[in-house]
């Protein structure tokens, strides 16, 4: 199956700093990637849909100025958590579909665990 | 709105069979997926059903009834390593993102 990578896997930062998370599709091109957030023992909640070459589509309740998404190429999307606060501590996971293959399976990156002190 | 219902916890004995049910109410339906997630890890794809019926992949099978808005994941010959959370997820349409259920935590005991 298709491979999606994320970097970094772990981030610990001070409150007020910004953190950038990269999501890459390694062996396929992804015009669309999805960003999810997961709190402990809860389900995955979609934050936004990242579209290559255009603005991201944010889900209701997600602040677009706080969670900046850039999808500059067909294999890379970045999520920047600006002015992070402890309540932003969570597991952030990106995913993408390989539309050149079955196009039905959504493949997930390994996730980035963010801890804001 | 979109909602998916699945049991929050299931416990089963090693070697046994367990079925995790999922019912859904979504604005559209393109397919039902199942994902496994171990503690601290990311979801990994298990199966996908777009049409009614049973799909079998090794020890795991998934079933879908579109008329009943219902599906299930069947795990056979349970092993301790199958202890994880299992999520059903619906793709409402085309290239839209998956909507996830709240997950079922499966504990396999000896």
Interface residues (C-beta under 8 A of the other chain):
Chain A: X1 X32 X34 X42 X43 X44 X45 X46 X49 X93 X95 X97 X99 X103 X104 X105 X106 X107 X108 X109 X110 X111
Chain B: X30 X31 X33 X35 X41 X42 X43 X44 X45 X48 X50 X87 X89 X91 X95 X97 X98 X99 X100 X101 X102 X103
